[in-house]
Amino acid sequence: YVVLLDKVVVNIKASEGSSSNPMVAVRLYFEVTSVEAAVEMKDREKEMRDLAQRVLETFTYDQIIMASGKKAFKEGLRKEMSAILNNGLVKNVFIDEILLKIDESKLSKSAILS
């Protein structure tokens, strides 16, 4: 059973490669162990969205642009979500789409124009 959590937007921690106020928007899918867990996630969608934001905001821009950072985010979120579900567990978290606000001043002119 798969549940969509659409468009979670949050400020993340600034780092060397980011602007002073980096943001990320993400669309997530959760694979859960039962139909009851899927229904519970939809019923508690605002709580699940808040939890996803709280986990994501602990990451820096430099961490979240790396594959290892995305993997750590997904695993941390899977554990946190599973811990609060009453009717099952989250087996997997999938990032369907991720958008990061970049600092254009750190890009070369040729990268911006291309």
N, C-alpha and C positions, 0 to 999 in steps of 0.2 A: 504494500500500500504506500502511495506516494502523496505527500502534501506539499503544496506550494506556499511559500512565504514571499510575497511580491514586494519588491522595492524597499529594502531596508536602507536608510540613509543615516550616516553618522560621521561626526568628526573623529578622526583618529589622531594619534600622537605624531607631532612633527618630528622629522629626522633630517639628516644631512641632505637627502635627495628630494625633500619636499618643500612646499611653501610653508609659511608660518601657521597656516590653518588648513591642513589637508583634510579632504573629505573622501568618503567612499560610498557608493551606492551598489547594492548587491541584491540579486534575486536568487533565492535558495529553494531547493527541493529537499525534503526529508523523506527517507525511506524508513517506515515504521513497521513494527512486528505484527500489528493487528489492525483490523478495521476500527476497533474501539479506540486505539491510540490515535488513529487518523482523525476520528470524530472529535476526540478530546483536544487535539492540536488546533482544529478549526474553531472549536468552541472557545478556546483560550488564546486566540490568535494575537490579541493585543499584548498579553503577557509573554507569548513566544517572541513577538517582535521586539519587545523591550529587552528580553534576555539576549537575543541576537545582537542588539545594539550594545549592550553592556559588555559582551564578550569581544566584539569587534573593536570597541574603543580602547581596549587594552593593548592593541597592536600599533606599531609605528608604520609609517608609510613605507620605509625601507623593508620592513618585515613582510608586509602584505603584498608587495609587488613580486616577492620571490615565491617560487613553488612551495618551498619548505614552510613559509609563513602561512600560505593559504591552507596547507595541510594541517598545520598546528591550529589554525582557527577552526577548521571543520571538525577536528577531533575534540577540541575543547568545547565547542558548541554541542556536539553530539553527546558528550558526557553530561553537560549542564542540563540539556533538554531531557535526557533520559532520567536524570535525577528528580525532576519535578513532575514527570508524567505518572499518573496513577494507573493507567491501563495499557501498559506495554513499554517498549523501548524504542529509541531511535537507532536504527542499524547503520545508516549512512547519511551523510550530508553532501549534497551536490551543489556546486556553484554554477548556476545557469548563465549568469551575466554579472560582470563586475566592472564598475566604472570608477576610475580614480581621478581626482582633480590634481593636475600637475602644476608645477611652477614653471611657467614659460621662460622666465629669466634664466633658468638653469639649462635651457636648450640652446643649441647653436642656431643661428639664423637659417642655415640650410635645412635643419631638421624641421623648423616651423613651416618653411615654404614648401616642403615636399609632402 
